[in-house]
Amino acid sequence: MEMKPGYKRTEVGVIPEDWETFRLGDISEVSAGGTPSRANPSYWNGDIPWVTTSEVDFCTISSATQSITAEGLKNSAAKLFSPSTLLMALYGQGKTRGKVAVLGIEAATNQACAAISLHSTDSHKFLFHYLVGQYESIRSLSNNGNQENLNSSLVRSICVPYPKPREQCAITTALSDMDALLDGLNRLIAKKRAIKQASMQQLLIGQTRLPGFSGEWVTQKLGNDAILKARIGWQGLTTAEYLDDGDYFLVAGTDFLNGRIDWRNCHFVTQHRYSQDPFIQVRPRDVLVTKDGTIGKVALIDAMEKPAALNSGVFVIRPKADKFVPEFFYFLLASKVFEEFLAQLSAGSTINHLYQKDFVGFAYQIPPTTEEQTAIAEVLSDMDDEITALETRRAKTRALKQAMMQELLTGRTRLVAPSANTADKAESQTEGRKANVYFLRSVLAAEIIDQLHDQPTFGHVKFEKMMFLAEHLCQVDTGSTYHRKAAGPYDNRALRSIDSQLQKQQWFEPRKQDGRYQYMPLAKRGGHKPYFERHFSGIGETLEKILSTFKTAKTEQCEIVATLLAAWSDLLREHEAVSDEMIVHEVLHNWHEAKQRIPEDRWLMALGWMREKGLVPKGATLP
């Protein structure tokens, strides 16, 4: 087949010539998580969300059902992953393997999740949609052992198309709009179902009466007022007699779908088997109930394309002498009234069969007139019709989104016209390759640690102060949120994330020695340098000045300067002019009470020293 001009054949198929292809391992770090020991309670129920494959379901994960502590993270293979990380289920129950999700929060995962930490987070939405569309082909990559599992190596080998950033953005916007529409439909359907359930509860027990009706409801018993039939033993029908095509449907409990029969799913039987028992030949307005397997499922026959009979697992119910309206009785059996009857039969145990001798004892109340029964059934049927229409619309929307994915994610349909001008190239080189802010935070951290890790005064606390000073004095946003803790500006969550990223990259590892944490070089120490030079070249001189100034300083000196800088910055947001006395008052009275251990004159002296060194926040006046 001749290829369309402007396209090329690649490992992922035919794509536009200006698109690239990469393996996930080339554009991301792929790793798995871990599970802290369940035997140690101190590892669990902390403030770190811990995601399992049951939550990886083509979605954005904004919370987790389980959580672990910092100790659990530290003493296990679990790692902390930043928002925008893609997760893929390596194995799990049923259809779990190959499903993907995107982290909307910072979280750890178990070992069954592959975490795909992209070097450019601008691409995570596009790649998420692409991997969703490749679900079946990804599942086929599974190894051929006793269990069909994926692994990190297989995930790294997955090849993906890579349009320019502007086109990625246009594609993800279009697909995200479809997701928003589907989400709205899901919520509307859930709301309509809840309204219908509440209406059934009120209308089917007489708690609410429709206008124009009155009179006491009457109590009836199924055995007195209905004909109850099923295929009996001597008519034993084997699965070998089930046909894939024919003129006579065979209805089984597995064919029940949303209160009706899914005729497309039915098997067929011969004319002889159909004619064998007229009592189980299905008619319009018959009410059917399953008696084997999942007992108590209910369906109403509203239309038939061909004659149909029942298999041995289904009852058919017909009223005697118009004792009830079948449509009303169908809704009654689909309500809590029948659920409670079945619950009484089971008496807390599991029942696998609904016996006719028990079923005929089902007692219920109904309106005194068929007109009221019909009116109630019509109200509930209208609600069903509305829900069915919404479900049909949702199915069409899903099909439309699937078609859009096929077109947009392969470049067959272009939302952005191909262009080779300078602006597009610049956009590709800058916006398209922006690095993950959390990854960049670890790059900055690695540079600080690389220069200071061999100093006897350097540990976790001093490192945190150096990060704070570097971010604020160099005006770098790394996504950290510092708190007014006893040891000064402190972000424990960011610190854990940095430690995890440093270990993942094999640059440094924090180890507790002689009562404090120190950073030990790992095999790939220095691997951060190319990233630092690319993204932080503009702050190199300022950072060098900060690190040389505090290289041999004690931790408390660093704490004093970082605290003063933070308080000073806070005050400048509210006041045009800030005095040294205002800054020290802010520290001693509005920060942690532990700050009061340091004398006031020492704080004032430190402020003078900071002005001399130029270590002041933006907008502050120098001497």
N, C-alpha and C positions, 0 to 999 in steps of 0.2 A: 504493500500500500504506500502510495507516494506521500511524503511528508509535506505538511503545510509550510510555506515559506516563513522564515523567522523562527523556526522551531528546530530542536535537536533531539536525538535519541540518547538517553542516559540510562543509568541503572534503575532509576525510579520511573522510567517511561519517557514519553515524549513531552518535553517542556520547552518554554520559550528560550531563545538563544541567550537572552540577557539574565537568565536565572542561573544560579550556581547549584551544586550539590555537595553535601558534606555528610560524613558519618557522624553520628551523635558523639562518638568519642573524640572527634576533632574539634567540636564546638562546645563541649561541656565536660564536666567531671561527673562520671557515673560511679556511684557507690551505693552500698546497702547499709541498712541500719542494724539494730540489735535489740535484744531483750534483756533488761536487767533481771537479776535473780529474783524469782517470786518468793524465795525463802527469806528474803530480807525486806521487811515492811518499810524500812526507811528509804528504800529506793522508789517507792510508789506513792501515788496521790500527792504529787508536788505541783509545781506551777509550770512544768514543761509539757505541752501537749504531745502525746505519743500516738502516732497514727498507725493503724494496721490496714491490711489489704481490704478488709470489709468496708472501709470508708473510701477506697479508691474506686470511684464509680462514675467516670466521665463528668467530673464536677470540680468546682473550686472548694477546697476544704478550709472552712473558717473556724472549725472547732474539732475536738477529738473526744471520744468517749472515755479514753484513759489518759493518765498523765503520770510523769515520773519526776523525781527530784534531781537536783544537781548532783547528788551523790550517786544516784542511779545512772545518770548520764556518764559520769566520770569512771564508774566501775563496771562498764559494760561496753559492748561494741556499738551502742547507740550513738548517733551523731546528731548535731543540731543543724537543721537546714533552714535557709531563709525563705521569705515569701517569694513567689514566682518560680520556685523550684518545681520541676515536673516530677511526678511520681508514677511509676509503672509497677503493677503487680506481677511479681515473678512467678508466683504460684498461689493456689488457694482453691476454695470450694467451687465446683461447677464452672461457671463462665468467668470467674475472677481473673485468671491468668491473661495478661495482655491489656487489661483495662488501665486507663490513665486518669490522672487528676492533676490539678495545679494547687500548690500551697498558697493560701491566702494569708497565712500566719507563719511565724517562726515555730518550727516543730521538729521533734525527733520521730523516727519511724522504726518499725521492726525490721527484721532481716528479710522478710518476704517482699519488701518494697525496694525497688531501685530508685534512687534519687538522682535526677538529671539536673545538675546545677549548671545552667547555661552561662557562658562567658558574656553573652549579650542578652540581658533580660528583655530588651525590646522585641525579641523574637519568641518569647515564651508562649504568647497567645496563638501566634500562627502555627508553631510546632505542636501545641496542644491539639488544635483542630486537625492538623495533618495526622497525628498519631491516633486520634479518635477514628479517623477515616480508614486507618490501616489496621484496625483491631484484629480482623480475621487473619491477615497475612502475618502479623506479629505473632499471633498464637501458633501459626504453622512453623515458626522458627524454633519451637521448643526442642529440647534435646530428646534423644531416643532411648533414654534409660527406662527404669521401671516406672518412674513418674515423669510426666511431660511437664517439665519446668523450663522457665527462662533463667538466664543468669546475666550478670553484669557484662560479661564479654559479648554475649549475643546482643544486648541492648546497645553497647558501644558500636556494634557493626551495622546497626540500622542506618540506611542511607535516606536522607531527606532532601527535598528541594528547598532552595533558599532564594526567594525573590529579594529585590531591593526593599529597604525599610518602608518606603512610601506605599509600595504595593502590598507588603505584608499588613500594614496598618489598614488599608482599604479592605482587604480580604477579611481580616479579623473583625472589623467593624460590621461588615455585612453579615457574617456568620453569628456574631454576638447579638445583633439585632434579632435574628431568628431565634436564638436561645432565649432572649428576653420575651419574645412572643410566646414561645413554648412554655416558659416558666409562668407567664400570666395565665395561659390556658390551664395549666396544671392546678394552679391555685383556684381558678374559677370552678373547675370541675370538682375539686375537693370541697369547695364551699357549697356547691349545688347538691353534692351527695350528702353533706352534713344537714342541709335544710330538708332534703327528702327523708333522711333517717329520723329527724325530729318530727316531721309531719306524720310519718308512719306511726311513730310511737304515740302520737296524740290521736290521730284519726282512727286507728285500728283497735283502740280499746275504749273509744267513746269519750276520751278526755276532752276532745274538742269536737263539736258537732257542726256540720255544714249548715248554712242558712236554710230554713224551711223544713228542717227535719226535727222530730221529737219522738218521744216514746221510749220505753225501757228496752234495752238490748236483751236478746234471748240467748240462753245457754244451749249449745248443741254438742253432740258427740259424733265423731267421724263415723264410727261403726253404724250409727242409726241413720245418718243423713247422706251417706256417700257410698258409691260403689268403688271398691278398692281392688285392683287387679294387678297381677304380675305374671311373668313367665314361670311356670311351675316346673318341678324337677323332671317329669317325664318328657318334657319338651327340650331337654338338655341340648344346648347349642354350643359347639366348640369353636374356638378361634379359627380352626382349619376351614370352617364353613363361611368365614367372613370374606366378602368379595370386595374388590377395589372399584367395581363398577356394576351397574345393574339398574333395574326398574323399581326396586323395593329397598328403601332405607332401613337400616338397623340402628336404633337410637340407644346409645349407652350414656352413662353418667359423664364420661369424659367429653361428650359432645355438648354439654351444657355451657353456655357462654352468656354471661350478663342476663340471666333469666330467660333466655331463649335457646333454641337449638341451632348450633352451627352446622348447617347441612353440608357445608364444604368439607367438614371433618368426618362425616359419617361413613361407615362401611355399608355394604349392601348384603342382602340375602336373596335366596332363590324365591320364586313364587310359591313353592311348596312350603317353605318355612314361614313366609308371610301369611299364607292362608291357614296355617295350622291352628291358630287360636284367634277368633274375631275379637275377643275381649282386650287383647293387647295390640290391636291395630289402632294406631294413633289417629285422633280426629282433631280438627280445630277446636280450640278452647279447652282441650284436655290440660289438666294440671299434673305434672310429673315430679316425682321425688325419688332421689337416689336412696337405696337401702343397703348397699354394700360399699366398701372402701370409705370414701368421704361421704358419710351418711348425711341426709338432710338437705342436700342441694336441691333447689327448686327451679322448675322451668314451666313456661306457659306456651302452648302451641298456638301461634297466631296465624301462620300461613304454611302451606305445604306445597312443595314442587312435585313430589311423587308420593305414592303410598308409603307408609312406614310402620314398622313394628318395633317392639321393645326387646332389649336383651334381658338377661335374668337379674340385672342389678337395679332395675327401675320399677317403681310403682306408677300406675296411672290412676287418677282420682277423678270421678265424675259425680255430680250431685244427683240425688234421688228427687224426682218430682220438684225440681227448682227450689230445693231446700237452701241453696246459696248461689250467688253469682260467681262463676269460676274465676273471673278476673280479680274479684275481691278476695277470694280464698287464696289465690296465688300470692297476693301481697301479705296476707295473714301468715302464710307459711314462710314467707321471706323475712318476717319480723322477729322481734325478740320473744313474742308469744310462743312461737314454735321452738326457738332456741332454748327457752326455759323448759319446755316439755322434754326435749332431748336431754338436757342437763339432768333432769329428774330421773330419766331412765338410766342414765349412766351412773348416777349417784357417786360421782367422783372418779369412776374408773373409765377406761377406754372401751367403747363398744364398737365392734366392727360390722355389726349387722342390725338393721332395723326390722324387727319381726312384725308380721301383720297382726298378730295377737296383741302386741303392745300398741301398735299404731292406731288400731280401731278405738282405743281408749282415749285418744286425744280429745279433750274437751275445750271448747272455745266459745266466745260470745260474739254475736253478730247483730247488726242493726235489724230492726223488726221488718223492714221492707226491702224488697229488691231494688227499689229506686234509690234508696240511700246507699246501699252496697255499690250500686253502679256508679253513683256520683263520686263516692270515695275512690273507687278504682280509676275513674277518669282523671281525677285530680292527680293521683300518683302516677298514672300513665303519662300525663302531660309532663310531669317532672322527669320521668324516664326518657321521654322523647327529647326534652331539652338537653339532658346529659348526653344522650346518644349523638345528638347533633354536634355538641361540643367535642366529643371524642372523635367523631368523623373529621371535624375541622382540625383537631390536633394531629390525627394520622396523616392528613394531607399536608399539614405544615411540616411534619417530620420528613415526609417524602420529598417535599420541596427543598428542605435544608440538605438532605442527602444528595439531591441532584446538584444543588449549588456547590456542595463540597467537591463533588466529582469535577465540576467545571472550573471552580476558582483555585483549588489546591493543586491542580495540574497545569494551570495557565491556559486552558482551552478558551476560557472567557477571561478577558483582561479588564480590570476595573481602572487601571492606570495605563495610559498609553506608553509604549516603550520609548525611551529617550536616552540619547547618549550625550546630552549637553553637560556643561561643566557643573551646573547647579545640582543635577542628579548625581554626578560622581562625588561631589563634595558631601551631599547628603548621605550617600552610601558609606563614605569613609568616616564620617563623624557620627551622625545619629544612628546609623545602622550598626556601628560597632561599639556603642556605649557599653561599658562593662557594668555588670551587676554591682550595685552600690555596696552590698555586703561583701562581695569579693574584693572590691577596691578597699574597703575598710581593713580587710585582712592583709592586703598588700602594704598599706601604710603602716599597719602594726608590725609587719615583718621587717620593714626598713628600720623602725625604731628599735626593735628587739635585736636586729642584726648588729646595730651599732653599740647597744648597751648591755647585751646579755651577759657579758663576762665581767661586769662591774659587781663588786660585792654588795653594793647597796640596791641592786636592781632586782625586783621581784614583781609579783602580781599588782600590789598596791601602787608602787611607783610607776609601773607600766601604764596603769589606768590614768594616772595624772599626766603622764607624757602624752597619751592619746588625746586627753582633753585639751591640753595646751596646744598641741599640734593642730587639732581641728579648729580651735577658736582663733589662734594667732595667725594661722595660715588661711583661715576662712574656707575650710573644707567641710562639706556636709556628708557625713557617713551614715546618717540614719540613727545615730545613738540618741538616747534620751537620758540625760544625767539627772540624778536625784541628790537631794541635800542630806547625804549620809554622814556618819560620824567621821569617816576617813576622807571627807571632801566630796566633790562631784563624782558620782559613781553610777554606773549602769551595769548591773550584774548580768542581765540578759545579753547585752552586747559583748561583755567579756567572755561569756560561755560560747557565744557564736564565733568570736575571733579564735579562741582556743581550739574549737572544733575545726574551723577552716584551716588553721595553721597545721594541725595534725593531718588533715585530709590531703593537703598539698605536700606533706612531708617536708615542711620548712623548719618548724620548731614544735616542741612538745613541752607543756608545763609539767614539772615534776616536783613533788614536795620533798624538800631536803632540809634537814635541821630546823624543822618547824615552819618553813615558809616555802612558797612556790618559786621555782626558778625555771627559766626557759632553756631547754637543751636542744642544740642543733640536731636536725635529722638529715637523712640522706640527700635531700634536694634543697638544702640551705642555699640561699642565693637565687633560687628559681623565681623569686618575686621581682628581681631587678628589671627585666624587660618591661613588665607591667608598670612598675614604679616610674621608669623613665618615660613611658608612653603617656601615662595619665597624671603624673605629679611633677613633671619637669619644671613647671612654673613655680613650685614652692620649695625647690631643693635648697636654695640659699637660706630661706627663713627657717626651714626645718633643721638645717645644719647648725644654725645659731642657737636654736632652742636646745638641741641635744648636747652640744658642747657646753652650754651654760649649766645644764643640770646633770652632766655626766657623772660627777662624783658627789652630787648633792645627796643628803640623806632624805629618806622618804618623807619625814615630817616637813622639811623645807619645801618639797614639791607640793605637799598637801596645802601648805599655807598659801603658796602662790596660786595654785589652781582654784582654791576656795575664794580668794580675793578677786581673781579674774572673773569667776562666775557671779559673785555678788555685785561686782562693779558693772558687769554687762547687764544684769537684771535691772539695776537702778537707772542706767542710762536709757532704758526703754521707757521709763516713766518721768525722768527729769532731764532737763537740758544740761544742768551743771550738777556735779556730784563732788562732795568734799570727802577727804579721807575719813573724817569722823563718821560720816553717813555710811561709808562702806564697812567700817569696822563695827558700827552699831548693827548693821544688817547681818553680819557674820555672827556676832555674839548673841543676838536676840531672836533672829528669825531662821537660823540654821539649826543644826543638831547641837544639843546641849554639850556634847563632847568638845565642841570648839572652845568652850570657856576654860579648858585646861591650859590654853596658851594665853599668856598675859597680853593685855591690850596694847602695851607699848611695842611688843614684838610685831603685832599686826601692823601698827603704824610705820615701824621701821621697814617692814617688808614692802609696804606700798611705795615708800620713797625709793627703795632699791629697784622696784619694778619700773618706776618712771625713768630712772637713770638708764636701765637696760632696754627701754622701749617695749617692755612686755605688758602692753596695755590693750584694752579692747578697742574696737573700731569706734571712733567718735570721742575718745578720751583725749584730754589735753596733756601735752608733754611739757616738762619744765623748760 
